[in-house]
Amino acid sequence: MSDQTVTAAARHKLASRAPARPKMAVTTVATLGAVLALLALVAFGALLDQAWLIPPLAASAALVFGAPALPLAQPRSVIGGQLLSALTGFTVLALFGHSNWAAAVAGGLALGVMTLARTPHSPAAATAVIVVVQQSPPVPFLPILAAATLVLVVVGLLAGRTGVTARYPTYWW
C-alpha cells in the first residue's frame, strides 16, 4: 500500500459526517427568530410581572428555528409536548411530592406520555422536572406555558414565511 493510499484512507476516516453548514442567510434568520421569540417571552413576563421564559423554552426555540422541519419542532409537539409534560410533572408532584427522585421520575414519564400522544419534544421533559423541582402551582404555570409556546410557534411561522429558511410548520396537527 502506498503512502498516498494510506493518507487518503486516513483522511476519509477523519472527515466530518456532519451536515453541511447552512447558508449565512438561513443562520441569520434562525438566530434572529430565536432571539426575538425569547425576547418576546421576557417582554410578556415583564408586562405581567410573571416569568414567561423558562429554560426548556430556549431549547424549544432552538428546535423551532434551527430545525423547523423536524417532527420535534412542529406546533403539535412544541405546544402539546410542553403541556403534557407539565401535566405529568404536576401529577408526579401530587402523588410523590417534591424531591429530586420525583423530578427524575417526572422527566422520564414525560417521554412516555409524549410518545403515546405522538407529541415528541425533548425540551419538554425538562419542563416536567422543573414543575417538580420548583413546586410550580398549576395556575398560573399552565396558562403561561401555553401562551409562551404559542409565541414560539407564531414567531416560527413568521420566520418560516421569509423564504430564507424552511417553511414552518411542516404540519399543524
C-alpha positions as CSV (number, residue, x, y, z in Angstrom):
1,M,0.0,0.0,0.0
2,S,1.5,3.4,-1.0
3,D,1.8,6.3,1.4
4,Q,-0.7,8.2,-0.8
5,T,-3.3,5.5,-0.4
6,V,-2.8,5.4,3.4
7,T,-3.1,9.2,3.6
8,A,-6.4,9.2,1.6
9,A,-7.8,6.4,3.7
10,A,-6.9,8.2,6.9
11,R,-8.4,11.5,5.6
12,H,-11.6,9.6,4.8
13,K,-11.8,8.2,8.3
14,L,-11.3,11.6,9.8
15,A,-13.7,13.5,7.5
16,S,-16.7,15.0,9.2
17,R,-20.0,13.4,8.6
18,A,-21.9,16.4,10.0
19,P,-24.3,18.1,7.7
20,A,-23.1,21.0,5.6
21,R,-23.0,24.4,7.2
22,P,-26.2,26.3,6.3
23,K,-26.1,29.4,4.2
24,M,-25.4,32.6,6.3
25,A,-28.9,34.0,5.5
26,V,-30.6,30.8,7.0
27,T,-28.4,31.1,10.1
28,T,-29.2,34.8,10.4
29,V,-33.0,34.4,10.1
30,A,-33.0,31.4,12.5
31,T,-30.8,33.2,15.1
32,L,-32.9,36.4,14.9
33,G,-36.1,34.5,15.1
34,A,-35.0,32.7,18.2
35,V,-33.7,35.9,19.8
36,L,-36.9,37.8,19.0
37,A,-39.2,35.0,20.3
38,L,-37.2,34.7,23.5
39,L,-37.2,38.5,24.0
40,A,-41.0,38.5,23.4
41,L,-41.3,36.0,26.3
42,V,-39.2,38.2,28.5
43,A,-41.3,41.2,27.5
44,F,-44.6,39.5,28.2
45,G,-43.2,38.4,31.6
46,A,-42.1,41.9,32.4
47,L,-45.5,43.3,31.5
48,L,-47.4,40.8,33.6
49,D,-44.8,40.6,36.4
50,Q,-44.6,36.8,35.9
51,A,-41.7,34.8,34.4
52,W,-42.5,33.5,30.9
53,L,-39.0,32.5,29.9
54,I,-38.4,29.1,31.4
55,P,-35.2,27.3,30.3
56,P,-36.8,24.5,28.3
57,L,-38.4,27.1,26.1
58,A,-35.0,28.3,24.9
59,A,-34.3,24.7,23.8
60,S,-37.8,24.6,22.1
61,A,-36.8,27.8,20.3
62,A,-33.6,26.1,19.1
63,L,-35.7,23.4,17.5
64,V,-38.3,25.7,16.0
65,F,-35.8,28.0,14.5
66,G,-32.8,25.7,14.0
67,A,-34.5,22.6,12.7
68,P,-38.0,23.7,11.6
69,A,-38.7,20.6,9.5
70,L,-38.2,18.1,12.4
71,P,-41.2,16.4,14.0
72,L,-39.9,17.7,17.4
73,A,-40.3,21.3,16.2
74,Q,-43.9,21.1,14.9
75,P,-46.6,23.0,16.7
76,R,-48.3,19.8,17.8
77,S,-45.1,18.7,19.5
78,V,-44.0,22.1,20.9
79,I,-47.3,23.0,22.4
80,G,-48.7,19.5,23.1
81,G,-45.4,18.1,24.4
82,Q,-44.8,21.0,26.7
83,L,-48.3,21.0,28.2
84,L,-48.4,17.2,28.5
85,S,-45.0,17.2,30.2
86,A,-46.1,19.9,32.6
87,L,-49.2,17.9,33.5
88,T,-47.0,14.8,34.0
89,G,-44.9,16.9,36.4
90,F,-47.9,18.1,38.3
91,T,-49.3,14.5,38.6
92,V,-45.9,13.2,39.9
93,L,-45.7,16.2,42.3
94,A,-49.2,15.5,43.6
95,L,-48.5,11.7,44.0
96,F,-44.9,11.7,45.3
97,G,-44.2,15.2,46.5
98,H,-41.2,17.4,45.9
99,S,-37.8,15.6,45.6
100,N,-35.1,15.0,43.1
101,W,-36.3,11.4,42.9
102,A,-39.8,12.5,41.9
103,A,-38.3,15.1,39.4
104,A,-36.3,12.3,37.7
105,V,-39.4,10.1,37.5
106,A,-41.4,13.0,36.1
107,G,-38.8,13.7,33.4
108,G,-38.8,10.0,32.4
109,L,-42.5,9.6,32.4
110,A,-42.9,12.8,30.3
111,L,-41.1,11.0,27.5
112,G,-43.6,8.1,27.6
113,V,-46.6,10.4,27.7
114,M,-45.3,12.4,24.8
115,T,-44.6,9.3,22.8
116,L,-48.0,7.9,23.4
117,A,-49.6,11.2,22.4
118,R,-47.4,11.5,19.3
119,T,-46.1,14.8,20.6
120,P,-42.3,14.2,20.8
121,H,-40.5,17.3,22.1
122,S,-37.3,16.6,24.1
123,P,-37.1,20.0,25.8
124,A,-40.5,19.3,27.4
125,A,-39.1,16.6,29.6
126,A,-37.2,19.3,31.4
127,T,-40.4,21.1,31.9
128,A,-41.8,18.1,33.9
129,V,-38.6,18.2,36.0
130,I,-38.9,22.0,36.6
131,V,-42.5,21.6,37.8
132,V,-41.5,19.1,40.4
133,V,-38.2,20.8,41.5
134,Q,-39.8,24.3,41.8
135,Q,-43.2,23.0,43.0
136,S,-44.8,25.3,40.5
137,P,-48.5,26.0,41.0
138,P,-50.6,24.8,38.0
139,V,-52.1,28.3,37.8
140,P,-50.5,30.4,36.5
141,F,-47.9,28.0,35.2
142,L,-50.0,26.1,32.6
143,P,-51.7,29.2,31.0
144,I,-48.3,30.9,30.8
145,L,-46.7,27.9,29.3
146,A,-49.5,27.5,26.7
147,A,-49.2,31.2,25.8
148,A,-45.4,31.1,25.7
149,T,-45.3,28.0,23.4
150,L,-47.8,29.8,21.2
151,V,-45.5,32.8,20.9
152,L,-42.6,30.5,19.8
153,V,-44.8,28.9,17.2
154,V,-46.1,32.3,15.9
155,V,-42.7,33.8,15.6
156,G,-41.5,30.5,14.0
157,L,-44.4,30.8,11.5
158,L,-43.3,34.4,10.6
159,A,-39.6,33.3,10.2
160,G,-40.8,30.4,8.0
161,R,-42.6,32.8,5.7
162,T,-39.4,34.8,4.9
163,G,-38.5,32.4,2.1
164,V,-35.0,32.2,3.6
165,T,-35.5,29.2,6.0
166,A,-37.5,26.1,5.6
167,R,-41.2,26.7,5.6
168,Y,-42.7,26.3,9.1
169,P,-44.6,24.4,10.2
170,T,-44.5,21.3,8.1
171,Y,-47.8,20.2,9.7
172,W,-50.0,21.6,12.5
173,W,-51.7,18.5,13.8
